[in-house]
């Protein structure tokens, strides 16, 4: 599992993120405080506080670099 911080601070960014992430056949979780939701659930994402960066847990065994490259526009350092 790999964890990165992402920012989803607009509705368009959330929609694009869900479209990008559903192309992968792995599980992804978003963690905000004590809440953990499925990153492929657009309704779940909107239930989180999107004003600050969120942790994205990538449950992939291979192609992690490819996934991170695809998600580069959302990743914050």
HUQUIZI-V662970 format. One record per residue. N is the residue number from 1. RES is the residue in one small letter. D_CENTER is the distance of its C-alpha to the mean C-alpha in Angstrom with 1 decimal. Layout:
N;RES;D_CENTER  N;RES;D_CENTER
This chain:
1;x;13.2  2;x;11.5  3;x;9.6  4;x;8.4  5;x;8.3  6;x;6.5  7;x;8.5  8;x;8.4  9;x;12.1  10;x;13.5  11;x;13.8  12;x;13.9  13;x;10.7  14;x;8.9  15;x;11.1  16;x;10.7  17;x;6.9  18;x;7.7  19;x;10.8  20;x;9.5  21;x;7.3  22;x;10.3  23;x;12.6  24;x;11.8  25;x;13.8  26;x;11.9  27;x;10.3  28;x;6.7  29;x;6.8  30;x;5.8  31;x;9.1  32;x;11.1  33;x;14.7  34;x;16.0  35;x;13.6  36;x;11.3  37;x;9.9  38;x;8.7  39;x;5.3  40;x;7.9  41;x;10.0  42;x;10.5  43;x;13.2  44;x;11.3  45;x;8.8  46;x;12.2  47;x;13.7  48;x;11.9  49;x;13.4  50;x;11.6  51;x;14.4  52;x;13.1  53;x;10.2  54;x;7.9  55;x;7.4  56;x;4.7  57;x;7.4  58;x;8.1  59;x;11.3  60;x;13.0  61;x;16.7  62;x;17.2  63;x;15.8  64;x;13.3  65;x;14.7  66;x;14.3  67;x;10.6  68;x;10.2  69;x;12.7  70;x;11.1  71;x;8.0  72;x;10.7  73;x;11.1  74;x;8.0  75;x;8.8  76;x;11.5  77;x;14.3
